[in-house]
Amino acid sequence: MANRGRPTQTKRQRERARLERSKMKDLRRAEARARREAAPPRPTDHDPDIAGIVPGPQELPDWQREFFEEEQKAKEAAELEEGKAE
């Protein structure tokens, strides 16, 4: 078996790369921390996604309301027709 040389160069390169990644992570963490500290406080009393929604039945959209009204008129017309036929 052949003896391999000492992996000092590759080991140094790996160590430098690891230290560089660690420094970059520390910088990102510091930036995120500063950004969070500088941000205005978030309101905790309400959720902006559901702001303005009232509990209970919701109002129908316009297209659905129009369709429902047309169905009601058709039903009333059919009932009047039946009443005249009798």
Backbone as ProteinMPNN parsed JSONL, in Angstrom:
{"seq_chain_A": "MANRGRPTQTKRQRERARLERSKMKDLRRAEARARREAAPPRPTDHDPDIAGIVPGPQELPDWQREFFEEEQKAKEAAELEEGKAE", "coords_chain_A": {"N_chain_A": [[0.823, -1.177, 0.0], [0.387, 2.213, -0.722], [1.693, 5.02, 0.914], [0.0, 7.847, 1.945], [0.434, 11.371, 1.558], [0.711, 13.956, 4.037], [-2.319, 15.464, 4.912], [-2.251, 18.289, 5.136], [-2.529, 20.718, 3.67], [-5.107, 20.512, 2.446], [-6.573, 20.172, 4.719], [-6.178, 22.632, 6.003], [-7.405, 24.303, 4.153], [-10.064, 23.422, 4.349], [-10.564, 24.09, 7.01], [-10.285, 26.911, 6.874], [-12.427, 27.494, 5.167], [-14.53, 26.629, 6.756], [-14.331, 28.419, 8.914], [-14.815, 30.81, 7.538], [-17.485, 30.396, 6.69], [-18.655, 30.307, 9.208], [-18.189, 32.951, 10.077], [-19.732, 34.35, 8.211], [-22.289, 33.429, 8.884], [-22.486, 34.491, 11.471], [-22.484, 37.235, 10.84], [-24.881, 37.41, 9.357], [-26.713, 36.716, 11.338], [-26.33, 38.853, 13.135], [-27.177, 41.005, 11.531], [-29.869, 40.309, 11.178], [-30.74, 40.448, 13.814], [-30.367, 43.194, 14.347], [-32.15, 44.243, 12.474], [-34.591, 43.27, 13.452], [-34.663, 44.596, 15.92], [-34.831, 47.237, 15.085], [-37.249, 47.368, 13.834], [-40.686, 48.441, 13.871], [-42.892, 47.91, 16.686], [-44.993, 45.057, 16.583], [-48.517, 44.882, 16.328], [-50.428, 43.218, 18.778], [-53.005, 42.807, 19.373], [-54.749, 42.129, 17.351], [-55.273, 40.139, 14.409], [-54.012, 40.78, 11.287], [-54.84, 39.419, 9.03], [-57.44, 38.605, 9.431], [-58.803, 40.858, 10.05], [-61.619, 42.912, 10.331], [-63.508, 41.013, 9.742], [-66.65, 39.778, 10.527], [-68.185, 37.802, 13.016], [-70.379, 35.087, 12.276], [-72.999, 34.59, 9.778], [-71.892, 35.431, 6.511], [-72.058, 38.099, 4.109], [-73.416, 37.565, 0.879], [-71.563, 37.265, -2.203], [-71.801, 39.589, -5.002], [-72.417, 38.375, -7.539], [-73.434, 35.933, -6.739], [-75.588, 36.685, -5.184], [-77.227, 37.914, -7.098], [-77.836, 35.709, -8.705], [-79.265, 34.159, -6.838], [-81.454, 35.839, -6.342], [-82.672, 35.836, -8.873], [-83.415, 33.154, -9.006], [-85.289, 33.083, -6.929], [-87.276, 34.789, -7.966], [-88.073, 33.304, -10.186], [-89.099, 31.065, -8.906], [-91.241, 32.201, -7.473], [-92.792, 33.073, -9.631], [-93.459, 30.615, -10.748], [-95.025, 29.586, -8.708], [-97.167, 31.363, -8.75], [-98.227, 30.753, -11.254], [-99.084, 28.149, -10.772], [-101.076, 28.681, -8.898], [-102.955, 30.068, -10.431], [-103.66, 28.127, -12.213], [-105.144, 26.34, -10.778]], "CA_chain_A": [[0.0, 0.0, 0.0], [1.124, 3.473, -0.797], [1.406, 5.961, 1.998], [-0.463, 9.148, 1.478], [1.084, 12.495, 2.213], [-0.074, 14.603, 5.074], [-3.389, 16.285, 4.322], [-2.225, 19.586, 5.807], [-3.076, 21.789, 2.823], [-6.56, 20.371, 2.326], [-7.154, 20.397, 6.046], [-6.167, 24.074, 6.229], [-8.441, 24.888, 3.301], [-11.366, 23.108, 4.953], [-10.701, 24.888, 8.226], [-10.543, 28.297, 6.465], [-13.799, 27.553, 4.632], [-15.439, 26.511, 7.906], [-14.289, 29.692, 9.634], [-15.491, 31.806, 6.702], [-18.934, 30.147, 6.81], [-19.056, 30.711, 10.557], [-18.228, 34.414, 10.106], [-20.888, 34.787, 7.43], [-23.471, 33.156, 9.699], [-22.529, 35.481, 12.551], [-22.904, 38.502, 10.247], [-26.312, 37.325, 9.046], [-27.457, 36.751, 12.604], [-26.261, 40.223, 13.668], [-28.051, 41.833, 10.702], [-31.255, 39.975, 11.493], [-31.02, 40.977, 15.151], [-30.498, 44.652, 14.221], [-33.385, 44.514, 11.733], [-35.717, 43.034, 14.373], [-34.686, 45.648, 16.942], [-35.201, 48.508, 14.465], [-38.616, 47.28, 13.309], [-41.7, 48.916, 14.825], [-43.551, 46.8, 17.37], [-46.154, 44.509, 15.889], [-49.701, 44.861, 17.191], [-50.76, 41.864, 19.215], [-54.423, 42.723, 19.711], [-55.558, 41.621, 16.243], [-54.585, 39.482, 13.303], [-54.36, 41.561, 10.1], [-55.471, 38.58, 8.012], [-58.872, 38.45, 9.68], [-59.34, 42.136, 10.508], [-62.828, 43.339, 9.643], [-64.459, 39.921, 9.545], [-67.634, 39.732, 11.602], [-68.648, 36.436, 13.219], [-71.724, 34.798, 11.811], [-73.151, 34.459, 8.327], [-71.289, 36.511, 5.735], [-72.85, 38.591, 2.991], [-73.133, 36.868, -0.369], [-70.979, 38.095, -3.255], [-72.798, 40.149, -5.92], [-72.851, 37.426, -8.571], [-74.229, 34.889, -6.107], [-76.832, 37.31, -4.748], [-78.049, 38.082, -8.296], [-78.323, 34.383, -9.083], [-80.251, 33.772, -5.837], [-82.662, 36.648, -6.566], [-83.311, 35.325, -10.088], [-84.055, 31.878, -8.658], [-86.467, 33.404, -6.122], [-88.297, 35.32, -8.874], [-88.562, 32.184, -10.988], [-89.902, 30.218, -8.021], [-92.486, 32.923, -7.221], [-93.565, 33.047, -10.875], [-93.982, 29.255, -10.887], [-96.108, 29.433, -7.721], [-98.317, 32.117, -9.259], [-98.765, 29.965, -12.35], [-99.819, 27.016, -10.188], [-102.262, 29.215, -8.268], [-103.915, 30.419, -11.477], [-104.097, 26.899, -12.869], [-106.086, 25.619, -9.908]], "C_chain_A": [[0.873, 1.248, 0.0], [0.725, 4.358, 0.366], [0.993, 7.293, 1.396], [0.291, 10.229, 2.233], [0.172, 13.102, 3.252], [-1.112, 15.516, 4.428], [-3.414, 17.694, 4.901], [-2.849, 20.683, 4.951], [-4.601, 21.701, 2.727], [-7.239, 20.612, 3.662], [-7.205, 21.896, 6.356], [-7.259, 24.754, 5.395], [-9.832, 24.635, 3.88], [-11.605, 23.953, 6.193], [-10.982, 26.353, 7.894], [-11.976, 28.451, 5.953], [-14.805, 27.485, 5.778], [-15.476, 27.813, 8.695], [-15.005, 30.795, 8.851], [-17.007, 31.64, 6.781], [-19.439, 30.579, 8.176], [-19.151, 32.235, 10.669], [-19.443, 34.945, 9.36], [-22.187, 34.558, 8.212], [-23.606, 34.18, 10.811], [-22.98, 36.841, 12.028], [-24.399, 38.495, 9.937], [-27.155, 37.397, 10.308], [-27.481, 38.158, 13.186], [-27.17, 41.154, 12.861], [-29.519, 41.575, 11.019], [-31.646, 40.54, 12.856], [-31.23, 42.484, 15.088], [-31.792, 45.011, 13.499], [-34.608, 44.317, 12.635], [-35.819, 44.138, 15.422], [-35.163, 46.978, 16.362], [-36.646, 48.52, 13.974], [-39.603, 47.816, 14.344], [-42.385, 47.722, 15.484], [-44.792, 46.352, 16.61], [-47.348, 44.503, 16.832], [-50.074, 43.42, 17.538], [-52.251, 41.706, 19.485], [-55.284, 42.206, 18.572], [-54.667, 40.971, 15.186], [-54.967, 40.22, 12.024], [-55.038, 40.729, 9.018], [-56.982, 38.489, 8.197], [-59.506, 39.743, 10.197], [-60.57, 42.49, 9.683], [-63.843, 42.239, 9.409], [-65.367, 39.841, 10.775], [-68.08, 38.279, 11.782], [-70.081, 36.269, 12.723], [-71.79, 34.684, 10.304], [-72.578, 35.686, 7.607], [-72.208, 36.886, 4.577], [-72.436, 37.861, 1.721], [-72.444, 37.804, -1.358], [-72.061, 38.535, -4.237], [-73.314, 39.123, -6.918], [-73.735, 36.34, -7.968], [-75.584, 35.445, -5.656], [-77.776, 37.476, -5.943], [-78.645, 36.747, -8.737], [-79.431, 33.929, -8.136], [-81.56, 34.537, -6.048], [-83.411, 36.178, -7.814], [-84.041, 34.016, -9.817], [-85.331, 32.124, -7.854], [-87.602, 33.917, -7.008], [-88.898, 34.203, -9.716], [-89.474, 31.289, -10.146], [-91.26, 30.882, -7.743], [-93.382, 32.915, -8.464], [-94.196, 31.663, -11.068], [-95.138, 29.039, -9.907], [-97.361, 30.187, -8.16], [-99.002, 31.363, -10.397], [-99.599, 28.807, -11.817], [-101.118, 27.49, -9.555], [-103.334, 29.589, -9.278], [-104.474, 29.172, -12.138], [-105.151, 26.163, -12.037], [-107.414, 26.233, -9.858]], "O_chain_A": [[1.929, 1.312, 0.629], [-0.445, 4.425, 0.744], [1.599, 7.778, 0.44], [0.724, 10.043, 3.37], [-1.014, 12.778, 3.319], [-0.798, 16.256, 3.496], [-4.492, 18.242, 5.135], [-3.621, 21.496, 5.46], [-5.299, 22.699, 2.905], [-8.33, 21.177, 3.732], [-8.191, 22.372, 6.919], [-7.945, 25.659, 5.869], [-10.676, 25.531, 3.897], [-12.702, 24.47, 6.405], [-11.817, 26.982, 8.544], [-12.654, 29.428, 6.272], [-15.81, 28.197, 5.773], [-16.549, 28.26, 9.1], [-15.714, 31.615, 9.433], [-17.734, 32.623, 6.923], [-20.524, 31.149, 8.291], [-20.083, 32.754, 11.283], [-20.105, 35.876, 9.819], [-23.08, 35.405, 8.196], [-24.699, 34.683, 11.071], [-23.763, 37.53, 12.682], [-25.1, 39.465, 10.224], [-28.19, 38.063, 10.336], [-28.515, 38.615, 13.673], [-27.858, 41.998, 13.437], [-30.315, 42.509, 11.117], [-32.752, 41.051, 13.028], [-32.162, 43.005, 15.701], [-32.46, 45.977, 13.868], [-35.551, 45.106, 12.587], [-36.917, 44.568, 15.776], [-35.819, 47.759, 17.051], [-37.202, 49.589, 13.726], [-39.39, 47.668, 15.547], [-42.447, 46.641, 14.898], [-45.538, 47.167, 16.068], [-47.211, 44.158, 18.006], [-50.037, 42.53, 16.689], [-52.716, 40.608, 19.789], [-56.447, 41.871, 18.795], [-53.468, 41.238, 15.102], [-56.153, 40.283, 11.7], [-55.743, 41.279, 8.171], [-57.719, 38.315, 7.226], [-60.619, 39.723, 10.721], [-60.55, 42.373, 8.458], [-64.939, 42.511, 8.921], [-64.897, 39.839, 11.912], [-68.329, 37.591, 10.792], [-70.88, 37.204, 12.754], [-70.761, 34.681, 9.628], [-72.761, 36.822, 8.044], [-73.027, 36.083, 4.13], [-71.257, 37.575, 1.511], [-72.708, 39.007, -1.358], [-73.126, 37.921, -4.297], [-74.523, 39.013, -7.122], [-74.677, 35.877, -8.611], [-76.601, 34.756, -5.737], [-78.974, 37.216, -5.832], [-79.82, 36.671, -9.097], [-80.434, 33.372, -8.583], [-82.644, 33.961, -5.947], [-84.64, 36.126, -7.816], [-85.139, 33.788, -10.325], [-86.34, 31.452, -8.07], [-88.756, 33.53, -6.826], [-90.11, 34.169, -9.931], [-90.503, 30.814, -10.628], [-92.297, 30.221, -7.773], [-94.599, 32.765, -8.351], [-95.342, 31.56, -11.505], [-96.122, 28.38, -10.245], [-98.48, 29.711, -7.966], [-100.23, 31.345, -10.481], [-100.678, 28.514, -12.333], [-102.141, 26.812, -9.647], [-104.521, 29.433, -8.992], [-105.625, 29.155, -12.574], [-105.968, 25.429, -12.593], [-108.3, 25.73, -9.168]]}, "name": "protein", "num_of_chains": 1, "seq": "MANRGRPTQTKRQRERARLERSKMKDLRRAEARARREAAPPRPTDHDPDIAGIVPGPQELPDWQREFFEEEQKAKEAAELEEGKAE"}
